[in-house]
Amino acid sequence: MKRVLAFLLTFVLSLSLAQFPRSFTDDQGRTITLQKPPQRIVTMLPSATETICSLSEEACKRIVATDQFSNWPERVKSLPKAGGLINPNPELIVSLKPDLVIVNSPRIVETLERAGIPVYITRPQTFADIARTARAYGELLGLRAEAERLIARIQAEVFALESRAAKAKERPSVYYEIDPTPYTAGPGSFIGTLIEKARGRNIIPAELGNFPKISPELVVQQKPQVIVATHPEVAAIRNRPGWSALPAVQQNRICAFSGEATDLLSRPGPRVAQGLRLLIGCFHPELR
């Protein structure tokens, strides 16, 4: 039996290696070429960290550093942290000698490429991007089958929850606030899709974009029945001009999420079904 397993492992690995060298086009339209599946990866956004770690334990072990916000699974908490979107640390990244860096901004691309490091830019914003990026990372790492299994699992989990939400008697109008600027989530974003799947109705017009900054007056005009906030200043919502008259405020239907709950709702990755569960519980407490 051990010989058979060893043969199968060697066979699968040979198939993976046979796909390389390969060229890939990232979300910026750039082309990068990898000579072999990368073994030392730096991920500069949490959704990439979580997705790669969900492909397999072996894939997760290839990550040698992450951005400062990546905190799941437990293993990545102890990895070196290379800053974030506005404060990346290219010197640390270069010192780790990665053979692939995944970023969501071109900010440090030129610096890393001068050091001979391949950089893949990814910008997941929509629900469809969850599967698309999982498939892309699977291709980059030579783990196509693992990616397809992960996608199937995510889709099954989401479908089960969506089916439960379909039993709800109402579809409340919803305002989702990312920060008090205020920035929100439009219907085309992955959060907007989760609102729809949780049987809510997003008050933000689609033409404003996926994550628009809006006027507070728009919320007053739309009169949402539910408010979702994923920032710590939720208490101030009630004191905004005209907001005390909103149905969500008058009926105390304000769902404030923080910590891990905010991560589940704000990351287009493998734990998206858990975020959907939170929204269903917020919109339809009877279905909890």
C-alpha positions in Angstrom: 0.0 0.0 0.0 2.8 2.4 0.8 4.4 1.8 -2.5 1.1 2.5 -4.3 0.7 5.8 -2.4 4.2 6.8 -3.1 3.7 6.0 -6.8 0.5 8.0 -6.9 2.1 11.0 -5.1 5.0 10.9 -7.6 2.6 10.7 -10.5 0.5 13.6 -9.3 3.7 15.7 -8.7 5.0 14.9 -12.1 1.7 16.0 -13.7 2.0 19.3 -11.8 5.6 19.9 -12.8 4.8 19.0 -16.4 2.6 22.1 -16.5 5.6 24.4 -15.9 7.2 26.6 -17.0 3.9 28.5 -17.4 2.8 32.1 -18.0 -0.1 33.7 -16.1 -2.1 36.9 -16.6 -3.0 38.7 -13.4 -5.9 41.1 -12.7 -3.8 44.1 -13.8 -3.4 42.4 -17.2 0.3 41.7 -16.5 2.0 38.5 -17.6 4.3 36.6 -15.3 6.2 33.4 -15.9 6.9 30.7 -13.3 9.5 28.1 -14.0 8.1 25.7 -11.4 5.3 25.7 -8.8 6.3 28.3 -6.2 7.5 27.0 -2.8 8.1 30.3 -1.0 5.1 32.6 -1.2 4.3 35.9 0.3 0.6 36.9 0.5 -0.2 40.5 0.9 -4.0 40.3 1.4 -5.9 38.1 3.8 -8.3 36.5 1.3 -5.2 35.1 -0.6 -3.7 33.8 2.6 -6.9 32.1 3.6 -7.6 30.7 0.1 -4.2 29.2 -0.3 -4.2 27.7 3.1 -7.6 26.1 2.3 -6.2 24.4 -0.8 -4.2 22.0 1.4 -2.0 22.0 4.4 1.0 21.6 2.1 0.0 24.7 0.2 -0.3 26.7 3.5 3.2 25.7 4.5 4.6 27.4 1.3 3.6 30.8 2.7 6.6 32.4 4.3 5.1 35.8 5.2 1.8 37.6 5.0 0.4 41.1 5.2 -0.3 42.5 8.7 -4.0 41.6 8.7 -3.8 37.9 7.8 -4.7 36.0 10.9 -6.3 32.8 9.8 -5.6 29.9 10.0 -3.8 29.9 13.3 -0.5 28.9 11.6 -0.1 32.2 9.8 -0.2 34.3 12.9 3.4 33.5 13.7 4.7 34.3 10.2 6.6 37.5 9.4 4.3 40.4 8.6 5.2 42.5 5.6 2.9 45.5 6.3 -0.3 46.3 4.4 -1.7 48.1 1.4 -0.5 51.5 2.5 2.7 50.5 4.4 4.2 47.4 2.6 7.7 46.3 3.6 9.5 45.3 0.4 12.8 45.0 2.1 11.5 42.2 4.4 9.8 40.5 1.4 13.1 40.5 -0.6 15.0 39.2 2.4 12.8 36.1 2.5 13.7 35.2 -1.1 10.1 34.3 -2.2 9.5 32.8 -5.6 6.0 34.4 -5.7 4.4 37.4 -4.1 0.6 38.0 -4.3 -0.5 41.6 -3.9 -3.6 43.6 -4.4 -1.9 46.9 -5.5 0.9 47.7 -7.9 2.6 49.8 -5.2 5.7 47.5 -4.7 5.6 45.6 -7.9 8.5 47.5 -9.5 10.7 47.1 -6.5 10.1 43.4 -6.2 10.6 42.8 -9.9 13.9 44.6 -9.8 14.9 42.0 -7.3 13.8 39.2 -9.7 10.7 38.2 -7.7 7.5 37.3 -9.7 4.5 39.4 -8.5 0.9 38.5 -9.2 -1.7 41.2 -8.7 -5.2 40.1 -7.6 -8.2 42.3 -7.0 -11.2 40.2 -5.8 -14.3 42.3 -5.4 -17.3 40.2 -6.5 -18.8 36.9 -5.4 -17.6 35.3 -8.6 -14.1 36.4 -7.8 -14.0 34.0 -4.9 -14.0 31.0 -7.2 -12.0 32.8 -9.8 -9.1 33.6 -7.5 -9.2 30.1 -5.9 -8.8 28.7 -9.3 -6.1 31.1 -10.2 -4.1 30.3 -7.0 -4.6 26.6 -7.8 -3.1 27.1 -11.2 -0.2 29.2 -9.8 0.7 26.6 -7.2 0.2 23.6 -9.5 -2.8 22.5 -7.4 -5.7 22.6 -9.9 -7.6 19.6 -8.4 -7.4 21.0 -4.9 -8.8 24.3 -6.1 -11.8 22.7 -7.7 -12.5 20.7 -4.5 -12.3 23.9 -2.5 -14.6 25.8 -4.9 -17.2 22.9 -4.8 -17.1 23.0 -1.0 -17.6 26.8 -0.8 -20.5 26.6 -3.3 -22.2 23.8 -1.4 -21.9 25.6 2.0 -23.3 28.8 0.5 -26.2 27.1 -1.3 -27.3 25.3 1.9 -27.4 28.6 3.7 -29.1 30.4 0.8 -31.8 27.7 0.8 -32.4 28.3 4.5 -32.7 32.0 4.0 -35.2 31.5 1.3 -37.7 30.4 4.0 -37.7 33.9 5.5 -41.1 35.7 5.2 -39.6 39.2 4.6 -36.8 40.7 2.5 -35.8 43.8 4.5 -34.0 46.8 3.0 -30.4 46.9 4.1 -27.7 49.5 4.5 -24.2 48.0 5.0 -21.6 50.4 6.4 -17.9 49.5 6.1 -16.6 52.7 7.8 -18.2 55.9 9.0 -16.9 58.0 6.1 -19.3 56.5 5.0 -18.1 53.7 2.6 -20.6 51.0 1.8 -21.0 47.9 -0.4 -22.9 48.1 -3.7 -25.1 45.2 -5.1 -22.3 44.1 -7.4 -19.7 43.5 -4.7 -19.3 40.1 -2.9 -20.9 41.7 0.2 -23.8 42.9 -2.0 -24.3 39.3 -3.2 -24.2 38.0 0.3 -26.9 40.5 1.2 -29.0 39.2 -1.6 -28.4 35.5 -0.7 -29.3 36.3 2.9 -32.6 37.6 1.5 -32.0 41.2 2.1 -32.4 44.2 -0.3 -29.4 46.5 -0.7 -30.4 50.2 -0.7 -27.3 51.2 -2.7 -27.8 51.8 -6.4 -25.7 49.5 -8.5 -24.4 52.3 -10.7 -22.5 53.8 -7.7 -20.0 50.9 -7.9 -18.9 48.0 -5.8 -17.6 49.9 -2.8 -18.6 53.5 -3.1 -18.3 56.4 -0.7 -21.8 57.8 -0.4 -23.7 60.8 1.0 -25.4 60.1 4.4 -28.5 61.8 2.9 -28.9 58.8 0.5 -29.4 56.5 3.5 -32.0 58.9 5.0 -33.8 58.9 1.6 -33.8 55.1 1.3 -35.0 54.5 4.9 -33.3 51.1 5.5 -35.1 48.6 7.7 -31.7 47.0 8.8 -28.3 48.6 9.2 -25.1 46.5 9.3 -21.9 48.1 10.5 -18.4 46.6 10.6 -16.6 49.4 12.4 -16.3 50.5 16.0 -18.2 53.8 15.7 -21.6 52.2 15.4 -23.0 54.0 18.4 -22.7 57.3 16.6 -25.0 56.2 13.8 -28.1 57.1 15.8 -26.9 60.7 16.2 -26.4 61.5 12.6 -28.8 64.2 11.2 -32.0 62.5 10.2 -30.9 59.0 11.0 -33.0 58.8 14.2 -36.1 58.5 12.0 -34.8 55.5 10.1 -36.8 52.3 10.6 -33.6 50.4 11.4 -32.8 52.9 14.2 -36.3 53.2 15.6 -36.8 49.4 15.6 -33.2 48.8 16.9 -32.3 46.6 13.9 -28.7 47.6 13.9 -26.2 44.7 13.6 -22.7 45.7 14.7 -19.9 43.2 13.9 -16.3 43.3 15.1 -13.3 41.1 15.3 -13.5 37.8 13.6 -17.1 38.5 12.5 -15.8 41.5 10.5 -13.1 39.3 8.9 -15.8 36.8 7.9 -17.9 39.5 6.2 -15.1 41.5 4.6 -12.9 38.8 3.0 -13.8 37.3 -0.4 -12.4 33.9 0.5 -13.1 30.4 1.7 -15.0 31.4 4.8 -17.6 33.4 2.9 -20.4 31.0 4.0 -19.7 31.9 7.6 -20.2 35.6 6.7 -23.4 34.7 5.0 -24.6 32.9 8.1 -24.0 36.1 10.1 -26.1 38.2 7.7 -29.0 35.7 7.8 -29.0 35.8 11.6 -29.1 39.6 11.4 -31.8 39.9 8.8 -33.9 37.0 10.0 -33.4 36.2 13.7 -36.1 33.6 13.6 -33.9 31.5 11.3 -30.9 31.4 13.7 
